């Protein structure tokens, strides 16, 4: 059957970071696709996994936040980020720094939609 899409709009930066866990699981029902659309930047510091590639992280540039529209994949404290299982869509850039050896993105990456 058809896939239902659930879209969450977030006004401001989104941080995926937890001091007590190295991995965050997004449990998405079988017939759903989740889009987290952020007017700002998205920062992922911990592994982000899901039961299937049905999650999209979308960073949108906005005039209210001149540095917005990027996705930053980085674990500045420990450098242990190993994997992100999601489609990544950024108006500006997807930046990867301070990750573990063998780091992988399991999904599509689209960047530079706006300069």
N, C-alpha and C positions, 0 to 999 in steps of 0.2 A: 504494500500500500504506500501512499504518499508519506513523505517525511514532514512532520510538523517542525517549524522553526520557532524557537523562543528567543527573543531578542531583549537584552538588557542594555539600557542606555545609562552610561555613567558620566557625570559631569565632574571632571577632575582626574587626577592620576590614579592608576590602579596598581597596587603592590601585591604580588604573590610571594609571600615570605612568611615563614613561621620559625621562630627560634627553637621550637621543641620537636620539629619534624623535618626530615630532609625531602619528603615527598608529599605532594598534595594530590588526592584523587578526586576528580570530578565525576560523579556518578550520573550518567546521562541515560534516561530511558531509551529503549531500543528504537522507537520511531521518532526520536526528537533530534534536532540539531540546535545547539546553543551558540548564540553569537553574543559576545561581550564587546559592545561598541563604546569606546572611551574617547571623550573629548579631552585629550591630554596624552600622557605617555603611559606605557605599560612596562612595569619592572617585574621580571621573573627571577627570583633568587633560589627557589627550590624546585625540584623536579615536579613537573606538571604532567599528570597522566590521566587518561580517561579510558573507559571501557572500549571505545572505538574513536576513530578520527572524526568526531562529530562536534568538535568545539572549534570556534573561530575567535581569535583575539584580534580586534580591529582598533588600531590607534589612529584617531582623526586629528588633523591639525585644525586649530581654531585661532582666530585673531586675538581672542582674550588671553591665550597662553602662547606667546611667540615661539617657545621652544617645544611645542607639542607635536604629536603625530609620529612618535618613534616607539619602537619596542626594544627594550634593553634586557638582554639575557646575560645575567651576571650574578655571581655570588660573591659580593665584596668581602664578606667575613671569612669564608672558608675555601672558596673556589671549588665547591663540590657539586655544582649543577651538572647533571649528567644527561638529562633528556627532557624534552618538551614535546608532548604529543598533542599538537593542535595546528590548525592552519593559522599562519601569522600574516596579517595584512596591515601595512603601515603607510600612511601618507608620506612620511619622510624616509626613515631608515630602520632596519633591523640590525642592532648592534650586539655582537657577541664578544664578551671579555670575561676574564676570571671564571672559567668553567673547567671542569675536570677533563682529563685526557679521554678521548673517545666520545666527547659530547655529540649528541645527535638531536636533530629536529625531525620529528615524525609527522610530516604534514607539508602543505604548500607554504612557500614564502613569497609574498608579493610586497615590494617596497618601492618608494619613489613615485607614488601616485601624484603627489604635489611637492613642489620645491619651495 
